[in-house]
Amino acid sequence: MTERLLSSPECPDYCRLCYSPEQKQLTVTWQGNVTGPLAYEGAQAALDILRQHPGCCLLNDNTDLQGPWFDSLLWLAQRWAPAAAHAGVQYVAHVVRGGTLATLFLGTPTHHLFTQFEIQIFDLLAEANDWLASCRQQTAH
């Protein structure tokens, strides 16, 4: 298990990254009010870990996030996603904070920006983990 915790004076412990080699999964857990620069830092830290420990699954957990998050969908799609796919990511489960409109993302054309891997949006962490487990099982066969 590889674990890294990102912190800043304005937002302590805002990003926890945990890589499980058994599951071939990186779990990124965000909390607090994460500004754009902190989001970029966390996204880059995720890439660093994925490059060191290639994995097929990424779980991005925004359950405990406060306020708006990372407004650069284009950067994620054009820069981050190709790099993540190159590092071996095949499946991304994104867990949104309750009461947000993020689940509408799947119905919009922006969802098609991420063609390098399969991405699903979830309201519940357990459902996201179940989906990733089924993806790993399919990949193993």
MARBA-3410 file (N, C-alpha, C, O; in Angstrom, 1 decimal):
141
0.9,-1.2,0.0,0.0,0.0,0.0,0.9,1.2,0.0,1.8,1.4,0.8 ~ 0.7,2.1,-0.9,1.4,3.4,-1.0,0.4,4.5,-0.6,-0.8,4.5,-1.1 ~ 0.8,5.3,0.3,-0.1,6.4,0.7,0.6,7.7,0.8,1.7,7.8,1.2 ~ -0.1,8.8,0.3,0.4,10.1,0.4,-0.7,11.1,0.8,-1.8,11.0,0.3 ~ -0.4,12.0,1.7,-1.3,13.0,2.2,-0.8,14.4,1.8,0.3,14.7,2.1
-1.7,15.1,1.1,-1.4,16.5,0.7,-2.1,17.4,1.7,-3.2,17.3,2.0 ~ -1.3,18.5,2.1,-1.9,19.4,3.0,-1.4,20.8,2.7,-0.3,21.0,2.1 ~ -2.1,21.8,3.1,-1.7,23.2,2.9,-2.2,24.0,4.1,-3.1,23.5,4.8 ~ -1.6,25.1,4.4,-2.1,25.9,5.6,-3.5,26.3,5.5,-4.2,26.3,6.5 ~ -4.0,26.6,4.3,-5.4,27.0,4.2,-6.4,25.8,4.1,-7.6,26.0,4.3
-5.9,24.6,3.8,-6.7,23.5,3.7,-6.0,22.2,4.1,-5.4,21.5,3.3 ~ -5.9,22.0,5.5,-5.1,20.8,6.0,-5.7,19.5,5.5,-6.9,19.3,5.4 ~ -4.8,18.6,5.1,-5.2,17.2,4.7,-6.3,17.2,3.6,-7.2,16.5,3.8 ~ -6.1,18.0,2.6,-7.1,18.2,1.6,-7.2,17.0,0.6,-8.2,16.8,-0.1 ~ -6.1,16.2,0.5,-6.1,15.1,-0.5,-5.3,13.9,0.1,-4.1,14.1,0.4
-6.0,12.8,0.1,-5.3,11.6,0.5,-5.3,10.6,-0.7,-6.4,10.4,-1.3 ~ -4.1,10.1,-1.0,-4.0,9.2,-2.2,-3.5,7.9,-1.6,-2.4,7.8,-1.0 ~ -4.2,6.8,-1.9,-3.8,5.5,-1.5,-3.9,4.5,-2.6,-4.9,4.4,-3.3 ~ -2.7,3.9,-2.9,-2.6,2.9,-4.0,-2.6,1.5,-3.4,-1.7,1.2,-2.5 ~ -3.5,0.7,-3.8,-3.5,-0.7,-3.4,-3.0,-1.6,-4.6,-3.7,-1.7,-5.6
-1.9,-2.2,-4.4,-1.4,-3.1,-5.5,-2.2,-4.3,-5.7,-2.4,-4.8,-6.8 ~ -2.9,-4.8,-4.6,-3.7,-6.0,-4.8,-4.9,-5.7,-5.7,-5.3,-6.5,-6.5 ~ -5.5,-4.5,-5.5,-6.6,-4.1,-6.3,-6.3,-3.4,-7.6,-7.1,-3.2,-8.4 ~ -5.0,-3.1,-7.7,-4.6,-2.2,-8.8,-5.4,-1.0,-8.9,-6.0,-0.6,-10.0 ~ -5.6,-0.3,-7.8,-6.5,0.8,-7.7,-5.8,2.0,-6.9,-5.2,1.7,-5.8
-6.0,3.2,-7.4,-5.6,4.4,-6.7,-6.9,5.0,-6.2,-7.8,5.3,-7.0 ~ -7.0,5.3,-4.9,-8.1,6.0,-4.3,-7.7,7.4,-3.9,-6.7,7.5,-3.2 ~ -8.3,8.4,-4.5,-8.0,9.8,-4.2,-9.2,10.4,-3.4,-10.3,10.4,-4.0 ~ -9.0,10.8,-2.2,-10.1,11.3,-1.3,-9.8,12.8,-1.1,-8.8,13.1,-0.5 ~ -10.8,13.6,-1.5,-10.7,15.0,-1.3,-11.5,15.5,-0.1,-12.6,14.9,0.1
-11.1,16.5,0.6,-11.9,17.1,1.6,-11.6,18.6,1.8,-10.5,19.0,1.5 ~ -12.6,19.3,2.3,-12.4,20.7,2.6,-12.7,21.5,1.4,-13.3,21.0,0.4 ~ -12.3,22.8,1.4,-12.5,23.7,0.3,-11.2,23.7,-0.5,-10.3,24.5,-0.3 ~ -11.2,22.9,-1.6,-10.0,22.8,-2.4,-10.0,23.8,-3.5,-10.9,23.9,-4.4 ~ -9.0,24.6,-3.5,-8.8,25.7,-4.6,-8.2,25.1,-5.9,-7.8,23.9,-5.8
-8.3,25.8,-6.9,-7.7,25.3,-8.2,-6.3,24.9,-8.1,-6.0,23.8,-8.6 ~ -5.4,25.7,-7.5,-4.0,25.2,-7.4,-3.8,23.9,-6.6,-3.0,23.1,-6.9 ~ -4.6,23.8,-5.6,-4.5,22.5,-4.8,-5.1,21.4,-5.6,-4.5,20.2,-5.5 ~ -6.1,21.6,-6.4,-6.7,20.5,-7.2,-5.6,20.1,-8.2,-5.5,18.9,-8.5 ~ -5.0,21.0,-8.9,-3.9,20.7,-9.8,-2.8,19.8,-9.1,-2.3,18.8,-9.7
-2.4,20.3,-7.9,-1.4,19.6,-7.2,-1.8,18.1,-6.9,-1.0,17.2,-7.0 ~ -3.1,18.0,-6.5,-3.6,16.6,-6.2,-3.7,15.8,-7.4,-3.3,14.6,-7.4 ~ -4.1,16.3,-8.5,-4.2,15.6,-9.8,-2.8,15.2,-10.3,-2.6,14.1,-10.8 ~ -1.8,16.1,-10.1,-0.4,15.7,-10.5,0.1,14.6,-9.6,0.8,13.7,-10.0 ~ -0.2,14.7,-8.3,0.3,13.7,-7.3,-0.3,12.3,-7.7,0.3,11.3,-7.6
-1.6,12.3,-8.1,-2.2,11.1,-8.6,-1.5,10.5,-9.8,-1.2,9.3,-9.8 ~ -1.1,11.3,-10.8,-0.3,10.9,-11.9,1.0,10.3,-11.5,1.4,9.3,-12.0 ~ 1.7,11.0,-10.6,3.0,10.5,-10.1,2.9,9.1,-9.5,3.7,8.2,-9.8 ~ 1.8,8.9,-8.7,1.7,7.5,-8.1,1.3,6.5,-9.2,1.8,5.4,-9.2 ~ 0.4,6.9,-10.1,0.0,6.0,-11.2,1.2,5.6,-12.1,1.3,4.5,-12.6
2.1,6.5,-12.3,3.3,6.2,-13.1,4.2,5.3,-12.4,4.9,4.4,-13.1 ~ 4.3,5.4,-11.1,5.2,4.5,-10.3,4.5,3.1,-10.1,5.2,2.1,-10.1 ~ 3.2,3.1,-10.0,2.4,1.8,-9.7,1.3,1.8,-10.7,0.1,2.1,-10.3 ~ 1.5,1.3,-11.9,0.4,1.3,-12.9,-0.8,0.5,-12.3,-0.6,-0.6,-11.7 ~ -2.0,1.0,-12.5,-3.2,0.4,-12.0,-4.3,0.6,-13.0,-4.3,1.6,-13.8
-5.3,-0.3,-13.0,-6.3,-0.2,-14.0,-7.5,0.7,-13.5,-8.3,1.1,-14.2 ~ -7.5,0.9,-12.1,-8.7,1.6,-11.6,-8.3,2.8,-10.8,-7.3,2.9,-10.1 ~ -9.2,3.8,-10.9,-9.0,5.1,-10.1,-10.4,5.4,-9.5,-11.4,5.4,-10.1 ~ -10.4,5.6,-8.2,-11.6,6.0,-7.4,-11.3,7.4,-7.0,-10.4,7.7,-6.1 ~ -12.1,8.4,-7.4,-12.0,9.8,-7.1,-13.2,10.1,-6.2,-14.3,10.1,-6.6
-12.9,10.3,-4.9,-14.0,10.5,-3.9,-14.1,12.0,-3.5,-13.2,12.5,-2.8 ~ -15.2,12.6,-3.9,-15.4,14.0,-3.5,-16.5,14.2,-2.5,-17.1,15.2,-2.3 ~ -16.8,13.1,-1.7,-17.9,13.1,-0.7,-17.7,14.2,0.3,-18.7,14.8,0.7 ~ -16.5,14.4,0.7,-16.3,15.4,1.8,-15.7,16.8,1.3,-15.2,17.5,2.1 ~ -15.9,17.0,0.0,-15.5,18.3,-0.5,-16.5,19.4,-0.2,-17.7,19.2,-0.2
-16.0,20.6,0.0,-16.8,21.7,0.3,-16.6,22.8,-0.8,-15.5,22.9,-1.3 ~ -17.7,23.4,-1.1,-17.6,24.5,-2.1,-17.4,24.0,-3.5,-17.4,22.8,-3.7 ~ -17.1,24.9,-4.5,-16.9,24.4,-5.8,-15.6,23.7,-6.0,-14.7,23.9,-5.2 ~ -15.5,22.8,-7.0,-14.3,22.1,-7.2,-13.8,22.3,-8.6,-14.6,22.4,-9.5 ~ -12.5,22.3,-8.7,-11.8,22.2,-10.0,-12.6,22.5,-11.2,-13.3,21.7,-11.8
-12.4,23.7,-11.7,-13.2,24.2,-12.8,-12.6,23.9,-14.2,-13.0,24.5,-15.2 ~ -11.5,23.2,-14.2,-10.8,23.0,-15.5,-11.1,21.6,-16.1,-10.2,20.8,-16.2 ~ -12.3,21.4,-16.5,-12.6,20.1,-17.1,-11.8,19.9,-18.4,-11.4,18.8,-18.7 ~ -11.6,21.0,-19.1,-10.8,20.8,-20.4,-9.4,20.4,-20.1,-8.9,19.5,-20.8 ~ -8.7,20.9,-19.1,-7.4,20.5,-18.7,-7.4,19.0,-18.3,-6.5,18.2,-18.7
-8.4,18.6,-17.5,-8.5,17.2,-17.2,-8.6,16.3,-18.4,-8.0,15.3,-18.5 ~ -9.5,16.7,-19.3,-9.7,15.9,-20.5,-8.5,15.9,-21.5,-8.2,14.8,-22.0 ~ -7.9,17.0,-21.7,-6.8,17.1,-22.7,-5.5,16.7,-22.2,-4.6,16.3,-22.9 ~ -5.2,17.0,-20.9,-3.8,16.7,-20.4,-3.8,15.6,-19.4,-3.0,14.6,-19.5 ~ -4.7,15.7,-18.4,-4.6,14.7,-17.3,-5.1,13.3,-17.8,-4.4,12.3,-17.5
-6.2,13.2,-18.4,-6.8,11.9,-18.8,-5.8,11.1,-19.7,-5.6,9.9,-19.5 ~ -5.2,11.7,-20.8,-4.3,11.0,-21.6,-3.1,10.4,-20.8,-2.6,9.3,-21.0 ~ -2.6,11.3,-19.8,-1.5,10.8,-19.0,-1.9,9.7,-18.1,-1.1,8.7,-17.9 ~ -3.1,9.8,-17.5,-3.6,8.7,-16.7,-3.8,7.4,-17.5,-3.4,6.3,-17.0 ~ -4.3,7.5,-18.7,-4.5,6.3,-19.5,-3.2,5.7,-19.9,-3.0,4.5,-19.9
-2.2,6.6,-20.2,-0.9,6.1,-20.5,-0.3,5.3,-19.3,0.6,4.4,-19.5 ~ -0.6,5.7,-18.1,-0.1,5.0,-16.9,-1.0,3.8,-16.6,-0.7,3.1,-15.6 ~ -1.9,3.4,-17.4,-2.6,2.2,-17.3,-4.1,2.3,-16.7,-4.7,1.3,-16.5 ~ -4.6,3.5,-16.5,-5.9,3.6,-16.0,-6.9,3.2,-17.1,-6.9,3.7,-18.2 ~ -7.8,2.3,-16.7,-8.9,1.9,-17.7,-10.3,2.3,-17.2,-11.2,2.4,-18.0
-10.4,2.4,-15.8,-11.7,2.7,-15.3,-11.6,3.7,-14.2,-10.7,3.7,-13.3 ~ -12.5,4.7,-14.2,-12.5,5.8,-13.2,-13.9,5.9,-12.6,-14.9,6.0,-13.4 ~ -14.0,5.7,-11.3,-15.3,5.9,-10.6,-15.1,7.3,-9.9,-14.2,7.5,-9.1 ~ -16.1,8.1,-10.1,-16.1,9.5,-9.5,-17.3,9.6,-8.6,-18.4,9.5,-9.0 ~ -17.0,9.7,-7.3,-18.1,9.8,-6.3,-18.3,11.3,-6.0,-17.4,12.0,-5.5
-19.5,11.8,-6.2,-19.8,13.2,-6.0,-20.4,13.4,-4.6,-20.9,12.5,-4.0 ~ -20.3,14.6,-4.2,-20.9,15.1,-3.0,-22.4,15.1,-3.1,-23.0,15.5,-4.2 ~ -23.2,14.6,-2.1,-24.6,14.6,-2.2,-25.2,16.0,-2.4,-24.6,17.0,-1.9 ~ -26.3,16.1,-3.2,-26.9,17.4,-3.4,-26.3,18.2,-4.4,-26.7,19.4,-4.6 ~ -25.3,17.7,-5.2,-24.7,18.4,-6.3,-25.4,18.0,-7.6,-26.1,17.1,-7.7
-25.1,18.8,-8.6,-25.6,18.5,-9.9,-24.6,17.7,-10.8,-24.8,17.5,-12.0 ~ -23.5,17.2,-10.1,-22.5,16.5,-10.9,-23.0,15.2,-11.6,-22.4,14.8,-12.6 ~ -24.0,14.6,-11.1,-24.5,13.4,-11.7,-25.1,13.7,-13.1,-25.3,12.8,-13.9 ~ -25.5,14.9,-13.3,-26.0,15.3,-14.7,-24.8,15.3,-15.7,-25.1,15.3,-16.9 ~ -23.6,15.2,-15.2,-22.4,15.2,-16.1,-22.5,14.1,-17.2,-22.2,14.4,-18.3
-23.0,13.0,-16.8,-23.1,11.8,-17.7,-24.0,12.1,-18.9,-23.8,11.5,-20.0 ~ -25.0,13.0,-18.7,-25.9,13.2,-19.8,-25.5,14.4,-20.7,-26.2,14.7,-21.6 ~ -24.3,15.0,-20.4,-23.9,16.1,-21.2,-22.8,15.7,-22.2,-22.1,14.7,-22.0 ~ -22.6,16.4,-23.2,-21.5,16.1,-24.2,-20.1,16.2,-23.6,-19.2,15.5,-24.1 ~ -19.9,16.9,-22.4,-18.6,16.9,-21.8,-18.1,15.6,-21.4,-16.9,15.3,-21.3
-19.0,14.6,-21.1,-18.7,13.3,-20.7,-17.9,12.6,-21.8,-17.0,11.8,-21.5 ~ -18.1,13.0,-23.0,-17.4,12.4,-24.2,-16.0,12.9,-24.3,-15.3,12.5,-25.2 ~ -15.6,13.9,-23.5,-14.2,14.4,-23.5,-13.3,13.3,-23.0,-12.1,13.3,-23.4 ~ -13.8,12.4,-22.2,-13.0,11.4,-21.6,-13.1,10.1,-22.3,-14.0,9.2,-22.0 ~ -12.4,9.9,-23.4,-12.5,8.7,-24.2,-11.4,7.7,-24.0,-11.4,6.6,-24.5
-10.4,8.1,-23.1,-9.2,7.2,-22.9,-9.6,6.1,-22.0,-8.8,5.1,-21.9 ~ -10.6,6.2,-21.2,-11.0,5.2,-20.2,-12.5,5.3,-20.0,-13.1,6.3,-20.4 ~ -13.0,4.3,-19.3,-14.4,4.3,-18.9,-14.6,5.1,-17.6,-13.9,4.8,-16.7 ~ -15.5,6.0,-17.6,-15.8,6.8,-16.4,-17.3,6.7,-16.0,-18.1,6.8,-16.9 ~ -17.5,6.5,-14.7,-18.8,6.5,-14.2,-18.9,7.4,-13.0,-18.0,7.5,-12.2
-20.1,8.0,-12.8,-20.3,8.9,-11.7,-21.3,8.3,-10.7,-22.3,7.6,-11.1 ~ -20.9,8.4,-9.4,-21.7,7.7,-8.4,-22.0,8.7,-7.3,-21.3,9.7,-7.0 ~ -23.2,8.4,-6.6,-23.5,9.1,-5.4,-23.0,8.5,-4.1,-22.8,9.1,-3.1 ~ -22.8,7.2,-4.2,-22.4,6.4,-3.0,-21.0,5.7,-3.3,-20.8,5.1,-4.3 ~ -20.2,5.8,-2.3,-18.8,5.2,-2.3,-18.9,3.7,-2.5,-18.1,3.1,-3.3
-19.8,3.1,-1.8,-20.0,1.6,-1.9,-20.3,1.2,-3.4,-19.8,0.2,-3.8 ~ -21.2,1.9,-4.0,-21.5,1.6,-5.4,-20.3,1.8,-6.3,-20.1,1.0,-7.3 ~ -19.5,2.8,-6.1,-18.3,3.0,-6.9,-17.3,1.9,-6.7,-16.8,1.4,-7.7 ~ -17.1,1.5,-5.5,-16.2,0.3,-5.2,-16.7,-1.0,-5.8,-15.9,-1.7,-6.4 ~ -18.0,-1.2,-5.8,-18.6,-2.4,-6.4,-18.4,-2.4,-7.9,-18.0,-3.4,-8.5
-18.6,-1.2,-8.5,-18.4,-1.1,-10.0,-16.9,-1.4,-10.4,-16.7,-2.1,-11.3 ~ -16.0,-0.8,-9.6,-14.6,-1.0,-9.9,-14.2,-2.5,-9.7,-13.4,-3.0,-10.5 ~ -14.8,-3.1,-8.7,-14.5,-4.6,-8.5,-15.0,-5.4,-9.7,-14.3,-6.3,-10.1 ~ -16.1,-5.0,-10.2,-16.7,-5.8,-11.4,-15.8,-5.5,-12.6,-15.6,-6.4,-13.4 ~ -15.3,-4.3,-12.7,-14.4,-4.0,-13.8,-13.1,-4.8,-13.7,-12.6,-5.3,-14.7
-12.5,-4.9,-12.5,-11.3,-5.7,-12.3,-11.6,-7.1,-12.7,-10.7,-7.8,-13.3 ~ -12.7,-7.6,-12.3,-13.1,-9.0,-12.6,-13.2,-9.3,-14.1,-12.7,-10.3,-14.6 ~ -13.8,-8.3,-14.8,-13.9,-8.4,-16.3,-12.5,-8.4,-16.9,-12.2,-9.1,-17.9 ~ -11.6,-7.5,-16.4,-10.3,-7.4,-17.0,-9.5,-8.6,-16.7,-8.6,-8.9,-17.6 ~ -9.7,-9.3,-15.6,-8.9,-10.5,-15.3,-9.3,-11.7,-16.2,-8.5,-12.6,-16.3
-10.4,-11.6,-16.8,-10.9,-12.8,-17.6,-10.4,-12.6,-19.0,-10.7,-13.5,-19.9
END
